[in-house]
Amino acid sequence: MAVFKISFMTLALFIMAGMLFSGNNVVSGQTCKGDFKNLVAQCMPYVQNPGPKTPPSKGCCNAVRTVDVPCACSHLPPGIGGNVSLEKVAYVLRVCGTPLKPGTKCGGYTVPPNV
């Protein structure tokens, strides 16, 4: 039963990501630059709930660098943080050398000030 629940949640997450980041890179009616399919494929293991923060792979970082993340973040609905940890998204972006500015809203998550 647990395997089914995890598999269903993963499938739902990919469907949601596919709707948000479709092949034409439209997020809520806004066109954002980048290869979102590759981003999801490369980075999903590093941003899923639950689990610890894990440094992303080189492939994930390469995918991050092709995407207009601030554009995508500004158009994500607040409820997207259920299966994807937006805190982990911010962590991955920082580790990949493309951090979001403090105060940036990404879905329902606000990037905290640098400490």
All heavy atoms as an XYZ file, in Angstrom:
833
protein
N       0.820     -1.191      0.000
C       0.000      0.000      0.000
C       0.867      1.259      0.000
O       0.569      2.196     -0.693
C      -0.924     -0.022      1.225
C      -1.892      1.132      1.239
S      -3.003      1.072     -0.162
C      -4.531      1.159      0.659
N       1.959      1.243      0.770
C       2.843      2.403      0.817
C       3.491      2.655     -0.536
O       3.667      3.795     -0.940
C       3.904      2.222      1.893
N       3.859      1.591     -1.241
C       4.466      1.733     -2.555
C       3.476      2.392     -3.510
O       3.835      3.281     -4.273
C       4.929      0.368     -3.102
C       5.389      0.494     -4.534
C       6.037     -0.201     -2.232
N       2.214      1.969     -3.459
C       1.193      2.570     -4.317
C       1.043      4.049     -4.009
O       0.982      4.869     -4.908
C      -0.145      1.853     -4.151
C      -1.255      2.532     -4.892
C      -1.349      2.429     -6.275
C      -2.193      3.290     -4.219
C      -2.364      3.059     -6.971
C      -3.209      3.929     -4.902
C      -3.295      3.809     -6.280
N       1.016      4.408     -2.736
C       0.837      5.802     -2.341
C       1.999      6.656     -2.842
O       1.794      7.722     -3.396
C       0.713      5.911     -0.820
C       0.425      7.313     -0.340
C       0.216      7.331      1.167
C      -0.080      8.742      1.635
N      -0.244      8.809      3.074
N       3.221      6.177     -2.683
C       4.380      6.927     -3.145
C       4.375      7.035     -4.656
O       4.608      8.102     -5.212
C       5.677      6.273     -2.631
C       5.777      6.444     -1.115
C       6.904      6.877     -3.310
C       6.883      5.637     -0.480
N       4.072      5.958     -5.355
C       4.040      5.980     -6.814
C       2.953      6.919     -7.313
O       3.167      7.675     -8.260
C       3.805      4.579     -7.368
O       4.871      3.750     -7.031
N       1.795      6.903     -6.677
C       0.706      7.784     -7.074
C       1.110      9.233     -6.864
O       0.872     10.081     -7.719
C      -0.572      7.456     -6.293
C      -1.701      8.376     -6.642
C      -2.383      8.220     -7.832
C      -2.051      9.405     -5.791
C      -3.422      9.077     -8.173
C      -3.071     10.270     -6.125
C      -3.765     10.100     -7.311
N       1.740      9.530     -5.723
C       2.160     10.909     -5.442
C       3.204     11.359     -6.451
O       3.171     12.492     -6.923
C       2.680     11.027     -4.014
C       1.576     10.934     -2.979
S       2.162     10.909     -1.288
C       3.112     12.386     -1.195
N       4.123     10.491     -6.805
C       5.140     10.831     -7.799
C       4.492     11.095     -9.150
O       4.829     12.072     -9.821
C       6.183      9.701     -7.911
O       6.761      9.493     -6.619
C       7.265     10.045     -8.899
N       3.558     10.247     -9.550
C       2.845     10.445    -10.798
C       2.091     11.769    -10.784
O       2.155     12.547    -11.743
C       1.878      9.286    -11.051
C       0.998      9.401    -12.296
C       1.855      9.438    -13.554
C       0.017      8.246    -12.348
N       1.405     12.052     -9.698
C       0.657     13.305     -9.588
C       1.593     14.500     -9.684
O       1.273     15.514    -10.318
C      -0.119     13.334     -8.276
N       2.763     14.385     -9.068
C       3.745     15.460     -9.104
C       4.217     15.711    -10.530
O       4.300     16.855    -10.973
C       4.921     15.096     -8.203
C       6.056     16.089     -8.113
C       5.554     17.405     -7.537
C       7.140     15.527     -7.223
N       4.507     14.637    -11.270
C       4.947     14.803    -12.650
C       3.835     15.358    -13.539
O       4.094     16.153    -14.428
C       5.497     13.497    -13.216
C       6.909     13.245    -12.815
C       7.212     12.298    -11.862
C       7.947     13.981    -13.370
C       8.519     12.071    -11.473
C       9.254     13.766    -12.989
C       9.549     12.806    -12.040
N       2.603     14.958    -13.286
C       1.477     15.511    -14.048
C       1.355     16.995    -13.770
O       1.205     17.806    -14.691
C       0.169     14.760    -13.727
C       0.234     13.344    -14.310
C      -1.044     15.516    -14.264
C      -0.887     12.443    -13.854
N       1.444     17.379    -12.489
C       1.358     18.791    -12.115
C       2.499     19.566    -12.762
O       2.297     20.642    -13.326
C       1.412     18.930    -10.593
C       1.348     20.354    -10.110
S       1.311     20.464     -8.324
C       2.905     19.806     -7.889
N       3.713     19.023    -12.693
C       4.863     19.693    -13.290
C       4.681     19.802    -14.802
O       5.023     20.823    -15.401
C       6.143     18.944    -12.955
N       4.151     18.766    -15.407
C       3.913     18.796    -16.843
C       2.913     19.858    -17.243
O       3.065     20.522    -18.268
N       1.888     20.042    -16.418
C       0.899     21.080    -16.706
C       1.516     22.459    -16.543
O       1.286     23.354    -17.341
C      -0.311     20.938    -15.792
C      -1.175     19.752    -16.117
S      -2.714     19.660    -15.183
C      -2.193     19.881    -13.509
N       2.316     22.632    -15.487
C       2.922     23.935    -15.241
C       4.025     24.250    -16.232
O       4.169     25.373    -16.687
C       3.497     23.992    -13.820
C       2.469     24.017    -12.705
C       3.159     23.866    -11.361
C       1.672     25.301    -12.747
N       4.826     23.235    -16.523
C       5.985     23.440    -17.367
C       5.838     22.613    -18.633
O       6.567     21.675    -18.866
C       7.259     23.046    -16.625
C       7.417     23.727    -15.307
C       7.494     22.994    -14.138
C       7.476     25.100    -15.224
C       7.648     23.619    -12.917
C       7.630     25.731    -14.007
C       7.714     24.995    -12.852
N       4.868     22.953    -19.431
C       4.603     22.184    -20.647
C       5.673     22.468    -21.689
O       6.518     23.335    -21.512
C       3.224     22.546    -21.200
O       3.186     23.908    -21.561
N       5.616     21.748    -22.779
C       6.616     21.872    -23.825
C       6.769     23.280    -24.354
O       7.825     23.668    -24.818
N       5.699     24.080    -24.292
C       5.819     25.442    -24.793
C       6.203     26.412    -23.688
O       6.190     27.614    -23.883
C       4.522     25.880    -25.485
C       3.314     25.804    -24.579
O       3.427     25.508    -23.396
N       2.156     26.082    -25.132
N       6.565     25.879    -22.523
C       7.095     26.667    -21.425
C       6.148     27.763    -20.962
O       6.555     28.876    -20.667
C       8.458     27.267    -21.781
C       9.457     26.193    -22.105
O       9.335     25.062    -21.653
N      10.454     26.518    -22.898
N       4.878     27.438    -20.895
C       3.892     28.385    -20.413
C       3.566     28.044    -18.972
O       3.242     26.914    -18.653
C       2.611     28.348    -21.275
C       1.544     29.242    -20.672
C       2.923     28.768    -22.693
N       3.710     29.013    -18.114
C       3.378     28.859    -16.706
C       2.262     29.852    -16.420
O       2.479     31.053    -16.444
C       4.600     29.151    -15.805
C       4.238     28.983    -14.348
C       5.757     28.246    -16.163
N       1.067     29.344    -16.169
C      -0.094     30.192    -15.883
C      -0.263     31.305    -16.914
O      -0.473     32.456    -16.575
C       0.019     30.788    -14.477
O       0.014     29.783    -13.520
N      -0.129     30.967    -18.179
C      -0.357     31.939    -19.234
C       0.855     32.803    -19.553
O       0.828     33.576    -20.490
N       1.916     32.700    -18.803
C       3.118     33.501    -19.019
C       4.179     32.624    -19.680
O       4.433     31.522    -19.239
C       3.643     34.010    -17.673
C       4.981     34.720    -17.748
C       4.925     36.049    -18.446
O       3.919     36.734    -18.383
N       5.977     36.409    -19.133
N       4.790     33.118    -20.721
C       5.855     32.374    -21.365
C       7.156     32.641    -20.629
O       7.567     33.781    -20.472
C       6.000     32.781    -22.846
O       4.756     32.542    -23.497
C       7.080     31.984    -23.527
N       7.787     31.571    -20.164
C       9.062     31.665    -19.462
C      10.091     30.881    -20.254
O       9.803     29.795    -20.744
C       8.941     31.097    -18.044
S       7.765     31.983    -16.999
N      11.292     31.426    -20.356
C      12.352     30.798    -21.140
C      12.926     29.587    -20.425
O      13.048     29.572    -19.211
C      13.468     31.804    -21.401
C      13.055     32.975    -22.240
C      14.206     33.943    -22.414
C      13.756     35.160    -23.186
N      14.817     36.169    -23.266
N      13.277     28.567    -21.208
C      13.992     27.433    -20.651
C      13.409     26.093    -21.024
O      12.301     25.991    -21.533
N      14.182     25.069    -20.740
C      13.789     23.683    -21.001
C      13.244     23.088    -19.703
O      13.973     22.467    -18.929
C      14.992     22.892    -21.503
C      14.657     21.465    -21.880
O      13.518     21.012    -21.609
O      15.533     20.787    -22.435
N      11.956     23.302    -19.447
C      11.351     22.888    -18.185
C      11.216     21.372    -18.075
O      11.280     20.828    -16.981
C       9.997     23.578    -17.991
C      10.141     25.037    -17.689
C      10.074     25.986    -18.696
C      10.379     25.464    -16.398
C      10.224     27.329    -18.416
C      10.530     26.805    -16.109
C      10.454     27.738    -17.126
N      11.056     20.705    -19.200
C      10.979     19.234    -19.142
C      12.294     18.658    -18.634
O      12.303     17.759    -17.796
C      10.628     18.664    -20.518
C       9.186     18.890    -20.915
C       8.892     18.250    -22.253
C       7.444     18.488    -22.629
N       7.095     17.837    -23.895
N      13.406     19.169    -19.134
C      14.710     18.703    -18.678
C      14.937     19.088    -17.218
O      15.497     18.311    -16.442
C      15.831     19.271    -19.561
C      17.167     18.671    -19.236
O      17.313     17.463    -19.072
N      18.175     19.510    -19.133
N      14.491     20.278    -16.839
C      14.620     20.719    -15.448
C      13.908     19.748    -14.513
O      14.478     19.306    -13.511
C      14.042     22.123    -15.275
C      14.069     22.681    -13.858
C      15.496     22.996    -13.434
C      13.196     23.909    -13.763
N      12.690     19.393    -14.838
C      11.927     18.456    -14.012
C      12.627     17.102    -13.978
O      12.804     16.500    -12.919
C      10.471     18.323    -14.522
C       9.748     17.181    -13.837
C       9.720     19.635    -14.308
N      13.070     16.621    -15.142
C      13.719     15.310    -15.208
C      15.011     15.270    -14.399
O      15.287     14.292    -13.707
C      14.009     14.948    -16.667
N      15.783     16.333    -14.455
C      17.088     16.349    -13.795
C      17.015     16.697    -12.309
O      17.836     16.217    -11.517
C      18.019     17.359    -14.486
C      18.388     17.003    -15.894
C      19.286     15.776    -15.961
O      20.128     15.543    -15.105
N      19.085     14.974    -16.985
N      16.067     17.541    -11.927
C      16.087     18.108    -10.574
C      15.014     17.581     -9.626
O      15.087     17.835     -8.421
C      15.981     19.623    -10.654
S      17.359     20.395    -11.522
N      14.039     16.867    -10.122
C      12.949     16.408     -9.268
C      13.434     15.657     -8.020
O      12.921     15.899     -6.927
C      11.960     15.556    -10.068
C      10.661     15.303     -9.336
S       9.756     16.813     -8.908
C       9.262     17.362    -10.512
N      14.435     14.768     -8.119
C      14.868     14.041     -6.913
C      15.392     14.953     -5.801
O      15.387     14.573     -4.640
C      15.992     13.129     -7.417
C      15.797     13.026     -8.882
C      15.155     14.314     -9.312
N      15.821     16.151     -6.148
C      16.430     17.051     -5.169
C      15.432     18.023     -4.538
O      15.790     18.721     -3.585
C      17.573     17.836     -5.828
C      18.547     16.910     -6.496
C      18.547     16.757     -7.878
C      19.421     16.141     -5.740
C      19.417     15.871     -8.495
C      20.290     15.248     -6.347
C      20.285     15.116     -7.718
O      21.141     14.238     -8.322
N      14.214     18.072     -5.058
C      13.239     19.035     -4.542
C      11.957     18.394     -4.021
O      11.064     19.084     -3.542
C      12.898     20.113     -5.600
C      14.147     20.897     -5.990
C      12.245     19.501     -6.831
N      11.859     17.063     -4.095
C      10.649     16.383     -3.639
C      10.552     16.366     -2.120
O      11.563     16.345     -1.423
C      10.627     14.934     -4.130
C      10.310     14.791     -5.580
C      10.304     13.340     -6.003
O      11.149     12.567     -5.608
N       9.333     12.975     -6.827
N       9.329     16.366     -1.637
C       9.036     16.109     -0.224
C       8.731     14.643     -0.097
O       8.156     14.066     -1.004
C       7.806     16.912      0.226
C       8.158     18.305      0.629
O       9.234     18.564      1.138
N       7.242     19.229      0.392
N       9.014     13.973      0.953
C       9.855     14.400      2.072
C      11.312     14.077      1.765
O      11.633     13.552      0.698
C       9.349     13.540      3.214
C       8.959     12.250      2.558
C       8.428     12.657      1.188
N      12.160     14.361      2.735
C      13.566     14.013      2.611
C      14.474     15.184      2.919
O      14.030     16.335      2.949
N      15.740     14.880      3.132
C      16.707     15.933      3.466
C      17.129     16.717      2.223
O      16.937     16.268      1.098
C      17.893     15.138      4.021
C      17.835     13.849      3.273
C      16.357     13.551      3.117
N      17.714     17.872      2.467
C      18.306     18.630      1.372
C      19.532     17.865      0.909
O      20.346     17.430      1.718
C      18.713     20.024      1.837
C      17.571     20.931      2.146
C      18.082     22.278      2.598
C      16.947     23.170      3.032
N      17.440     24.409      3.642
N      19.628     17.675     -0.401
C      20.741     16.938     -0.996
C      21.345     17.808     -2.090
O      20.602     18.341     -2.922
C      20.237     15.620     -1.615
O      19.534     14.879     -0.620
C      21.372     14.791     -2.153
N      22.662     17.957     -2.115
C      23.258     18.742     -3.197
C      22.865     18.175     -4.562
O      22.900     16.967     -4.769
C      24.764     18.602     -2.956
C      24.885     18.288     -1.498
C      23.660     17.465     -1.171
N      22.484     19.048     -5.487
C      22.031     18.591     -6.799
C      23.185     18.093     -7.662
O      24.347     18.441     -7.440
C      21.401     19.838     -7.415
C      22.095     20.969     -6.736
C      22.394     20.495     -5.344
N      22.832     17.310     -8.663
C      23.812     16.800     -9.618
C      24.237     17.912    -10.575
O      23.579     18.962    -10.691
C      23.199     15.660    -10.433
O      22.162     16.167    -11.258
N      25.317     17.651    -11.287
C      25.781     18.577    -12.311
C      24.706     18.744    -13.395
O      24.477     19.844    -13.886
C      27.088     18.070    -12.920
C      27.697     19.006    -13.918
C      29.042     18.489    -14.426
C      29.627     19.452    -15.434
N      30.933     19.004    -15.914
N      24.030     17.630    -13.737
C      22.961     17.693    -14.734
C      21.818     18.595    -14.301
O      21.267     19.339    -15.110
N      21.477     18.524    -13.018
C      20.428     19.395    -12.483
C      20.865     20.851    -12.585
O      20.107     21.705    -13.044
C      20.100     19.008    -11.044
S      18.939     20.115    -10.224
N      22.089     21.133    -12.157
C      22.581     22.519    -12.214
C      22.630     23.033    -13.650
O      22.283     24.191    -13.906
C      23.948     22.629    -11.543
S      23.872     22.508     -9.743
N      23.034     22.191    -14.580
C      23.037     22.600    -15.987
C      21.624     22.927    -16.447
O      21.406     23.897    -17.177
C      23.658     21.518    -16.866
C      25.156     21.407    -16.676
O      25.819     22.336    -16.193
N      25.712     20.266    -17.025
N      20.650     22.122    -16.034
C      19.246     22.367    -16.403
C      18.740     23.664    -15.779
O      18.021     24.437    -16.425
C      18.376     21.187    -15.981
N      19.110     23.916    -14.526
C      18.694     25.141    -13.827
C      19.166     26.369    -14.596
O      18.423     27.349    -14.735
C      19.256     25.157    -12.380
C      19.213     26.542    -11.779
C      18.500     24.165    -11.507
N      20.362     26.307    -15.123
C      20.949     27.467    -15.810
C      20.273     27.778    -17.139
O      20.492     28.852    -17.702
C      22.443     27.250    -16.006
C      23.194     27.285    -14.687
C      24.708     27.170    -14.877
N      25.327     26.940    -13.587
C      25.793     25.766    -13.167
N      25.741     24.705    -13.956
N      26.336     25.646    -11.978
N      19.426     26.873    -17.638
C      18.739     27.117    -18.914
C      17.350     27.725    -18.720
O      16.686     28.035    -19.704
C      18.564     25.807    -19.721
O      17.608     24.976    -19.081
C      19.876     25.084    -19.903
N      16.927     27.859    -17.472
C      15.543     28.239    -17.180
C      15.468     29.622    -16.543
O      16.302     29.980    -15.718
C      14.913     27.181    -16.249
C      13.542     27.597    -15.776
C      14.843     25.842    -16.955
N      14.453     30.368    -16.917
C      14.173     31.659    -16.285
C      13.367     31.371    -15.016
O      12.138     31.415    -15.004
C      13.391     32.553    -17.240
C      13.132     33.949    -16.677
O      13.423     34.197    -15.489
O      12.629     34.793    -17.454
N      14.084     31.033    -13.946
C      13.443     30.610    -12.702
C      12.613     31.732    -12.077
O      11.487     31.491    -11.643
C      14.479     30.047    -11.707
C      13.832     29.709    -10.382
C      15.148     28.814    -12.296
N      13.107     32.975    -11.995
C      12.255     34.021    -11.416
C      10.916     34.167    -12.138
O       9.883     34.377    -11.502
C      13.103     35.288    -11.529
C      14.510     34.778    -11.498
C      14.455     33.475    -12.272
N      10.923     34.024    -13.460
C       9.671     34.074    -14.220
C       8.753     32.944    -13.792
O       7.573     33.160    -13.505
C       9.970     33.988    -15.716
S       8.492     33.918    -16.755
N       9.289     31.722    -13.750
C       8.469     30.571    -13.368
C       7.950     30.728    -11.948
O       6.773     30.477    -11.675
C       9.275     29.284    -13.511
N       8.815     31.145    -11.027
C       8.401     31.304     -9.626
C       7.269     32.317     -9.484
O       6.358     32.119     -8.690
C       9.586     31.751     -8.770
S      10.630     30.410     -8.209
N       7.361     33.387    -10.245
C       6.352     34.441    -10.101
C       4.980     34.012    -10.589
O       3.989     34.685    -10.317
C       6.798     35.703    -10.838
O       6.776     35.502    -12.233
N       4.905     32.870    -11.283
C       3.625     32.408    -11.813
C       3.148     31.086    -11.219
O       2.150     30.539    -11.660
C       3.701     32.309    -13.342
C       3.888     33.646    -13.965
N       5.139     34.163    -14.232
C       3.001     34.602    -14.309
C       4.991     35.373    -14.735
N       3.718     35.658    -14.800
N       3.874     30.572    -10.227
C       3.434     29.339     -9.575
C       2.321     29.639     -8.592
O       2.386     30.623     -7.859
C       4.595     28.676     -8.830
C       5.698     28.073     -9.685
C       6.792     27.513     -8.787
C       5.157     26.990    -10.588
N       1.312     28.783     -8.525
C       0.247     28.988     -7.542
C       0.767     28.689     -6.130
O       1.650     27.849     -5.949
C      -0.830     27.981     -7.957
C      -0.103     26.942     -8.734
C       1.068     27.616     -9.379
N       0.234     29.371     -5.113
C       0.702     29.155     -3.746
C       0.606     27.715     -3.261
O       1.410     27.280     -2.459
C      -0.201     30.067     -2.908
C      -0.658     31.111     -3.858
C      -0.754     30.433     -5.201
N      -0.328     26.924     -3.745
C      -0.518     25.564     -3.264
C       0.434     24.529     -3.832
O       0.348     23.355     -3.491
N       1.388     24.931     -4.673
C       2.264     23.950     -5.317
C       3.243     23.318     -4.347
O       3.808     22.275     -4.624
C       3.032     24.572     -6.501
C       3.666     23.460     -7.338
C       4.082     25.552     -6.011
C       4.214     23.906     -8.646
N       3.433     23.869     -3.174
C       4.435     23.365     -2.248
C       4.102     22.065     -1.558
O       4.852     21.638     -0.690
N       3.052     21.355     -1.921
C       2.691     20.116     -1.252
C       3.684     18.986     -1.466
O       4.209     18.423     -0.525
N       3.965     18.631     -2.699
C       4.877     17.527     -3.012
C       6.272     18.003     -3.386
O       7.199     17.212     -3.446
C       4.321     16.682     -4.154
C       3.069     15.953     -3.739
O       2.956     15.503     -2.613
N       2.121     15.843     -4.647
N       6.387     19.271     -3.679
C       7.678     19.871     -3.999
C       8.012     20.829     -2.877
O       7.202     21.671     -2.511
C       7.616     20.633     -5.346
C       8.903     21.390     -5.605
C       7.311     19.690     -6.479
N       9.214     20.695     -2.333
C       9.664     21.612     -1.279
C      10.252     22.850     -1.942
O      11.321     22.783     -2.565
C      10.725     20.933     -0.403
O      11.357     21.899      0.412
N       9.561     23.958     -1.813
C      10.065     25.190     -2.407
C      11.318     25.674     -1.668
O      12.165     26.343     -2.254
C       8.969     26.240     -2.439
C       7.796     25.855     -3.349
C       6.667     26.856     -3.233
C       8.234     25.701     -4.794
N      11.457     25.288     -0.414
C      12.693     25.574      0.314
C      13.856     24.815     -0.344
O      14.964     25.346     -0.503
C      12.558     25.168      1.774
C      13.773     25.488      2.606
C      13.614     25.096      4.067
O      12.488     24.796      4.516
O      14.641     25.091      4.761
N      13.618     23.569     -0.742
C      14.647     22.791     -1.437
C      14.937     23.380     -2.818
O      16.076     23.360     -3.278
C      14.232     21.332     -1.579
C      14.280     20.555     -0.289
C      13.891     19.108     -0.556
C      13.755     18.294      0.692
N      13.333     16.915      0.409
N      13.906     23.905     -3.482
C      14.115     24.553     -4.773
C      15.095     25.710     -4.596
O      16.069     25.842     -5.349
C      12.783     25.048     -5.375
C      13.030     25.963     -6.569
C      11.900     23.873     -5.775
N      14.859     26.543     -3.570
C      15.758     27.671     -3.305
C      17.168     27.178     -2.983
O      18.162     27.760     -3.423
C      15.207     28.527     -2.169
N      17.264     26.078     -2.230
C      18.558     25.487     -1.896
C      19.288     25.020     -3.159
O      20.475     25.316     -3.352
C      18.348     24.315     -0.929
C      19.572     23.458     -0.712
C      20.608     23.889      0.111
C      19.685     22.216     -1.327
C      21.731     23.100      0.304
C      20.801     21.419     -1.133
C      21.823     21.864     -0.316
O      22.931     21.082     -0.128
N      18.587     24.297     -4.025
C      19.187     23.801     -5.264
C      19.680     24.972     -6.111
O      20.792     24.950     -6.644
C      18.189     22.919     -6.049
C      18.641     22.697     -7.489
C      17.993     21.585     -5.339
N      18.874     25.998     -6.227
C      19.272     27.168     -7.019
C      20.535     27.808     -6.440
O      21.444     28.179     -7.183
C      18.137     28.187     -7.066
C      16.883     27.733     -7.817
C      15.767     28.740     -7.634
C      17.193     27.520     -9.287
N      20.595     27.916     -5.119
C      21.766     28.514     -4.466
C      23.010     27.664     -4.713
O      24.064     28.174     -5.088
C      21.506     28.687     -2.971
C      22.627     29.421     -2.253
C      22.260     29.803     -0.821
N      21.537     28.796     -0.071
C      22.110     27.762      0.570
N      23.405     27.599      0.542
N      21.368     26.911      1.243
N      22.895     26.341     -4.524
C      24.033     25.443     -4.728
C      24.497     25.485     -6.186
O      25.695     25.399     -6.468
C      23.682     23.998     -4.298
C      24.758     23.012     -4.708
C      23.459     23.932     -2.788
N      23.561     25.649     -7.096
C      23.899     25.694     -8.526
C      24.441     27.052     -8.966
O      24.774     27.236    -10.139
C      22.670     25.335     -9.362
S      22.201     23.587     -9.225
N      24.515     27.993     -8.048
C      25.083     29.298     -8.375
C      24.112     30.278     -8.990
O      24.522     31.294     -9.552
N      22.809     29.991     -8.884
C      21.783     30.885     -9.426
C      20.731     31.166     -8.350
O      19.557     30.855     -8.526
C      21.119     30.273    -10.671
O      20.578     28.992    -10.307
C      22.085     30.113    -11.809
N      21.162     31.750     -7.215
C      20.218     31.927     -6.107
C      19.123     32.943     -6.422
O      19.327     33.866     -7.217
C      21.111     32.440     -4.981
C      22.231     33.137     -5.679
C      22.464     32.345     -6.946
N      17.979     32.725     -5.798
C      16.908     33.711     -5.861
C      17.237     34.825     -4.867
O      17.812     34.571     -3.802
C      15.568     33.071     -5.488
C      15.015     32.056     -6.485
C      13.812     31.335     -5.893
C      14.632     32.733     -7.787
N      16.859     36.034     -5.186
C      17.104     37.160     -4.290
C      16.239     37.016     -3.043
O      15.089     36.552     -3.123
C      16.762     38.476     -4.985
C      17.675     38.807     -6.138
C      17.266     40.106     -6.791
C      18.140     40.378     -7.990
N      17.723     41.582     -8.708
N      16.773     37.401     -1.878
C      15.948     37.383     -0.661
C      14.668     38.196     -0.879
O      14.691     39.251     -1.509
C      16.851     38.042      0.388
C      18.236     37.774     -0.106
C      18.138     37.836     -1.612
N      13.571     37.653     -0.384
C      12.273     38.300     -0.547
C      11.506     37.842     -1.773
O      10.321     38.134     -1.916
N      12.167     37.097     -2.679
C      11.497     36.580     -3.876
C      10.432     35.571     -3.460
O      10.666     34.724     -2.618
C      12.509     35.887     -4.814
O      13.500     36.819     -5.213
C      11.816     35.302     -6.046
N       9.263     35.682     -4.067
C       8.191     34.720     -3.825
C       8.236     33.669     -4.922
O       8.326     33.986     -6.092
C       6.834     35.403     -3.807
C       6.621     36.273     -2.591
C       5.135     36.493     -2.379
C       4.913     37.268     -1.111
N       4.905     36.451      0.063
N       8.164     32.417     -4.489
C       8.130     31.288     -5.419
C       6.986     30.407     -4.949
O       7.123     29.683     -3.960
C       9.469     30.546     -5.404
S       9.646     29.381     -6.764
N       5.847     30.491     -5.636
C       4.649     29.823     -5.134
C       4.277     30.448     -3.804
O       4.192     31.657     -3.684
N       4.118     29.622     -2.769
C       3.788     30.125     -1.444
C       5.010     30.342     -0.558
O       4.874     30.629      0.623
N       6.212     30.211     -1.125
C       7.452     30.324     -0.358
C       8.106     31.672     -0.629
O       8.162     32.133     -1.769
C       8.408     29.208     -0.764
C       9.749     29.232     -0.082
C       9.904     28.827      1.242
C      10.888     29.652     -0.764
C      11.126     28.844      1.867
C      12.120     29.658     -0.148
C      12.239     29.267      1.164
O      13.468     29.280      1.772
N       8.588     32.323      0.421
C       9.339     33.561      0.277
C      10.780     33.287      0.683
O      11.034     32.773      1.783
C       8.752     34.677      1.164
O       7.381     34.883      0.783
C       9.517     35.984      0.991
N      11.715     33.603     -0.195
C      13.135     33.373      0.085
C      13.532     34.266      1.265
O      13.324     35.471      1.221
C      14.002     33.680     -1.147
C      15.480     33.488     -0.843
C      13.572     32.807     -2.324
N      14.085     33.638      2.326
C      14.440     34.430      3.509
C      15.660     35.314      3.241
O      16.440     35.050      2.320
C      14.760     33.357      4.568
C      15.119     32.149      3.801
C      14.376     32.228      2.497
N      15.849     36.328      4.113
C      17.041     37.186      3.964
C      18.303     36.377      4.224
O      18.287     35.385      4.945
C      16.862     38.254      5.036
C      15.656     37.906      5.813
C      14.999     36.728      5.189
N      19.402     36.805      3.606
C      20.688     36.145      3.862
C      21.086     36.373      5.306
O      20.937     37.453      5.837
C      21.767     36.703      2.931
C      21.527     36.362      1.481
O      20.875     35.367      1.188
N      22.047     37.161      0.586
N      21.590     35.315      5.905
C      21.991     35.417      7.306
C      23.497     35.357      7.400
O      24.176     34.715      6.699
C      21.353     34.287      8.143
C      21.784     34.384      9.585
C      19.867     34.337      8.008
